[in-house]
Amino acid sequence: MGKTAFDGPVYGAKATLLSLSKDAVSTGPALTVRVPPYEDWYVTELQIHRQSTGSTVFGASLLDDSTVVSSVTLTSSLADLSTWAGVTPDGGEYEGARIAAGSVVSISLNSTGVHTNVLVRGFTRFIDSTRPS
């Protein structure tokens, strides 16, 4: 049998799309990025981890051009907790909610004062040949 090898990342491979780590957390937008113009993002999971004790209701939301794609909430004040939420797939997809090329994606937090990590996982789909070299 022959070997299949790729030169660089494989479009469609599941990976971390966004990662946020903050010591001093404040309510509201914590991270904002723009999706590259040559690919769509398909978000499959949103995960949150809190390292210290804090509010009994602590959460994060993922927004696509100000529309909530997914949100996740911790409902305990204990330290070192994490949880995740799967994202409802778009029609015609087995997995992943589409965030179109050029969209503004942000992570918003709903509590203050605790160290937190947020991961957005999914895959990319190449859509245009205008990718810079």
N, C-alpha and C positions, 0 to 999 in steps of 0.2 A: 504494500500500500504506500501511496505517496504521503508526503508531509505537507500540511497546510501551515504556513507561517505568515504573519502580518507584519507590515512595516509601520509601526506606530499604533495608536489606539484603534480599536474596532468599534465602529459606530453601532449602537444598539447594545453594547456591553453595559451591564448594570454597574453603577459606581456612585460615589458621593458627588452630587451636583453643587451643593453649598454646605459650608460648615461655619458655625459661629461659636466662639468661646469668649465669654465676657466675665470679668471679675465683678465689676460694679454694674449691676443690671438696673435699667430704668424702664418704666412702662413706655410702650410705643415702638416705633420702628427701630430695629437694632442693626439691620444690614439691608442694603439695597444694591442690586446688580442688574445689568441689562443682558438678556440672552443674546449671544452672538448672532449676527444677521444671516449666517449661513447654516444654522441648525435649529431644530425644534428640540425642546426638552420635554420628556415624559416623566413626571414625578410619580413615584410608586410608594414611598414611605416618608413620614416625618417623625423624627425621634427627638426627645428632650431628656436631658440629664441634669440634675441639680446636685451639687457636691456638698452644700451646707444646708443647715436647717433654715426654714423660712416660712413664708405664707402657706396656709393650708390649701389655697387654690393658686396654682402657678402654672402658666401655660404659654404656648407659642402658637402663632398662626402664620401660615405661608400664604402670601398674596400675589396674585398675577394682575398687574395693572389695577390695584386696589380691590380686586375681587378675591374673596377667600377661597383658596383651593383646598386647604386642609388645616385642621387645628388639633392640638393635643394638650391635655391638662393633667397635672399631678394634683391629687386631692389629699395629700398628707404633708405634715410639716417635718417629717423625718429627713435626715441627711442621706446623701448618696442614693437617690432614687432616680429611676428612669422609666420611661414608657414610650410607646410609639403608636402610630396610627397608620393604617393602610389608606391609600387614596383610591377613591372610586374611579375606575378606568373610563375613558371616553368611549363613545360608541364606536364599534369596529376594532377596538384594541383589547387584547387579552389582559394587559396591565398598563397602567400609567395614564395620568391626566395630562393632556398636551398643553404646554406653554409655548406659544408661537415665537418665532425668531423676532428679535427686536423688543420683546415685552420687557417691562420693568418688573422684576421679582423682588419681594422683600419679606423679611422675617420680622414679625412684630411680637413683642413680649407683653404680658398682662400683669406683671408684678415687679417689685423693686427689691434691691439689696442682697441678692444671693448670686453665687457663682453658678453659671449655667453653660451647658453645651447644647447646641441644636444641630442636627444633621438632616439634610434633605437628600434622599437617595432616589435614583432613577436611571434613565438612559437618554442618550442623545440620538437624534436622527438627522443625518446630513440632508439638506434640502436645496442647496444652491452652490454653484461653482465659483462664487465670488470670494471664497475663502482666501485670505492673504497668504502669500508664500512664506 
